[in-house]
Amino acid sequence: MKKRHLAVILLASATLLSACGTPEEQIHKSLEETVVLEKDFEKQQKPLMKLEKEEKSLFDEIMNLGMKKFDEIVALSDKALANLDKREELLAKEEKAMAASKKEFDNIDHLIDKLKDDQLKGKAKELKKLMNRRYDSHEQLVKAYREAIKEDRKIYEMMKDKELKLEDLEAQIETANNVQEEVLKASEQFNKFTDQFNEEKEKLYKEAGITND
């Protein structure tokens, strides 16, 4: 019976060039603002990883204790629950940062319409669709991660029950592990969209004649 360690994949961020002036450059300026707004999102990644490692250690420590050390199990479970609380707080900050990024990103709609080159305008619209898929995938990631915390919380609450049955604990651990698989899939999907966006963005700005100064 082993609870898998849920490792946060360091989520990729959108990287941009710098420019201002023409419609093309104004689009980029707006996009650059989304990167600034996502800084708070990036700041949550390492603390989340640290908390996850700590929670994994607490879990392993609990599993190595016998029921005769029930008081220790309760104390460690409380620490793990506090750990989950902290992760929820970081997740909320990450979610808020991405929402602010999306709000800024939505400003490029009227700028795209100002593009005179139809081919460039088409590529800009495709880039916008790709970025929106990235935002949608992050929403799914947050949803999955929040569900994983919920299921992990059940594990530690159960461990504080002196009458806990082993088969019930095993079933809950399996449920939590299944949810964690969904988190990993969502993380990979988000990173894929981010990588695609960065690649297509560079192609668009190259065609628009914007260089990295």
C-alpha positions in Angstrom: 0.0 0.0 0.0 1.8 3.1 -1.2 0.7 6.6 -2.0 2.3 7.9 -5.1 4.2 11.2 -4.8 2.3 13.8 -6.7 5.1 15.9 -8.3 4.1 19.3 -9.7 5.5 19.6 -13.2 7.1 23.0 -13.3 4.6 24.6 -15.6 5.9 26.4 -18.7 5.2 30.1 -19.1 4.7 32.1 -22.2 7.8 33.9 -23.3 7.6 36.9 -25.6 9.7 39.5 -27.4 9.6 43.3 -26.8 8.2 46.0 -29.1 5.7 48.8 -29.3 4.1 51.1 -32.0 2.4 49.4 -35.0 -0.6 47.2 -34.6 1.7 44.2 -34.7 3.9 45.7 -32.0 0.8 46.7 -29.9 -0.4 43.2 -29.9 3.0 42.1 -28.6 2.9 44.8 -26.0 -0.4 43.5 -24.7 0.9 39.9 -24.8 4.0 41.0 -22.8 1.7 42.3 -20.1 0.2 38.8 -19.8 3.7 37.5 -19.0 4.2 40.1 -16.3 0.8 39.1 -14.8 1.8 35.5 -14.9 4.8 36.0 -12.7 2.7 35.3 -9.6 1.7 32.1 -11.3 5.3 31.1 -11.7 6.2 32.0 -8.1 3.8 29.3 -6.8 5.5 26.4 -8.6 8.6 25.8 -6.4 6.7 26.3 -3.1 4.1 23.8 -4.3 6.8 21.2 -5.1 8.4 21.7 -1.7 5.1 21.2 0.1 4.3 18.1 -1.9 7.7 16.6 -0.9 7.0 17.4 2.7 3.5 15.9 2.5 5.0 12.7 0.9 7.5 12.5 3.8 4.7 12.8 6.4 2.7 10.1 4.6 5.6 7.7 4.6 6.3 8.4 8.2 2.7 7.7 9.2 2.7 4.4 7.2 5.8 3.3 9.0 4.1 3.7 12.4 2.0 1.1 14.1 -1.4 1.8 15.5 0.1 1.7 19.0 1.6 5.0 18.2 -1.8 6.5 17.3 -1.1 9.8 19.0 1.9 10.3 16.7 -0.2 9.4 13.7 -2.8 12.0 14.6 -0.1 14.7 15.0 1.5 13.8 11.7 -1.9 13.7 10.0 -2.7 17.2 11.3 0.6 18.4 9.9 -0.3 16.9 6.5 -3.7 18.6 6.6 -2.1 21.9 7.3 0.2 21.2 4.4 -2.8 20.7 2.1 -4.3 24.0 3.4 -1.1 25.8 2.3 -1.2 24.2 -1.1 -4.8 25.3 -1.6 -3.7 28.9 -0.8 -0.9 28.7 -3.4 -3.2 27.2 -5.9 -5.7 30.1 -5.4 -2.9 32.6 -6.0 -1.9 30.7 -9.2 -5.5 30.7 -10.4 -5.8 34.5 -9.7 -2.6 35.3 -11.7 -3.8 33.3 -14.7 -7.2 35.0 -14.6 -5.5 38.4 -14.7 -3.3 37.2 -17.5 -6.3 36.1 -19.5 -8.2 39.4 -18.9 -5.2 41.2 -20.3 -4.8 38.8 -23.2 -8.4 39.3 -24.3 -7.5 42.9 -25.1 -5.7 41.8 -28.3 -9.0 41.2 -30.1 -9.4 44.7 -31.4 -5.7 44.9 -32.2 -5.9 41.8 -34.4 -8.6 43.5 -36.5 -6.2 46.4 -37.2 -3.7 44.1 -38.9 -3.7 44.9 -42.7 -2.0 41.7 -43.8 -4.7 39.1 -44.1 -2.3 36.2 -43.7 -0.8 37.7 -40.6 -4.3 38.4 -39.2 -5.2 34.8 -39.8 -2.1 33.6 -37.9 -2.8 36.0 -35.1 -6.3 34.6 -34.7 -4.9 31.1 -34.6 -2.4 32.1 -32.0 -5.2 33.6 -29.9 -7.2 30.3 -30.2 -4.1 28.4 -29.0 -3.5 30.7 -26.1 -7.2 30.3 -25.1 -6.8 26.5 -25.2 -3.8 27.0 -22.9 -6.0 29.0 -20.4 -8.7 26.4 -20.6 -6.2 23.6 -19.9 -4.9 25.5 -16.9 -8.5 25.6 -15.6 -8.7 21.9 -16.0 -5.4 21.5 -14.2 -6.6 23.6 -11.2 -9.8 21.6 -11.1 -7.9 18.3 -11.0 -5.4 19.6 -8.5 -8.1 20.8 -6.2 -9.8 17.4 -6.4 -6.5 15.7 -5.6 -6.2 17.8 -2.4 -9.7 16.9 -1.5 -9.0 13.2 -1.8 -5.7 13.5 0.1 -7.5 15.3 2.8 -9.8 12.3 3.2 -6.8 10.0 3.7 -5.5 12.0 6.6 -8.9 12.5 8.2 -9.3 8.7 8.1 -6.0 8.1 9.7 -7.2 10.1 12.7 -9.9 7.5 13.3 -8.8 4.8 15.7 -11.3 2.4 14.3 -10.1 2.8 10.7 -10.2 -0.4 8.6 -7.2 -1.2 6.5 -9.3 -1.9 3.4 -11.1 1.4 3.7 -7.7 3.2 3.8 -6.4 1.3 0.8 -9.5 2.1 -1.2 -9.1 5.8 -0.4 -5.4 5.8 -1.3 -6.2 4.2 -4.6 -8.9 6.9 -5.3 -6.4 9.6 -4.5 -3.7 8.1 -6.8 -6.2 7.9 -9.7 -7.0 11.6 -9.2 -3.3 12.4 -9.1 -2.9 10.7 -12.5 -5.4 13.2 -13.9 -3.3 16.1 -12.4 -0.2 14.8 -14.2 -2.1 14.5 -17.5 -3.5 18.0 -17.1 0.0 19.3 -16.4 1.4 17.7 -19.5 -1.5 19.1 -21.6 -0.9 22.6 -20.2 2.8 22.5 -20.9 2.1 21.2 -24.4 -0.1 24.1 -25.2 2.4 26.6 -23.8 5.2 25.2 -25.9 3.0 25.3 -29.0 2.1 28.9 -28.2 5.7 30.0 -27.8 6.7 28.3 -31.0 3.9 29.8 -33.1 4.3 33.2 -31.5 7.9 33.3 -32.6 6.9 32.4 -36.1 4.2 35.1 -36.1 6.6 37.9 -34.9 9.2 36.8 -37.3 6.8 37.2 -40.2 5.6 40.5 -38.7 9.2 41.8 -38.7 9.5 42.1 -35.0 12.9 41.1 -33.8 14.3 40.3 -30.3 16.3 43.4 -29.4 
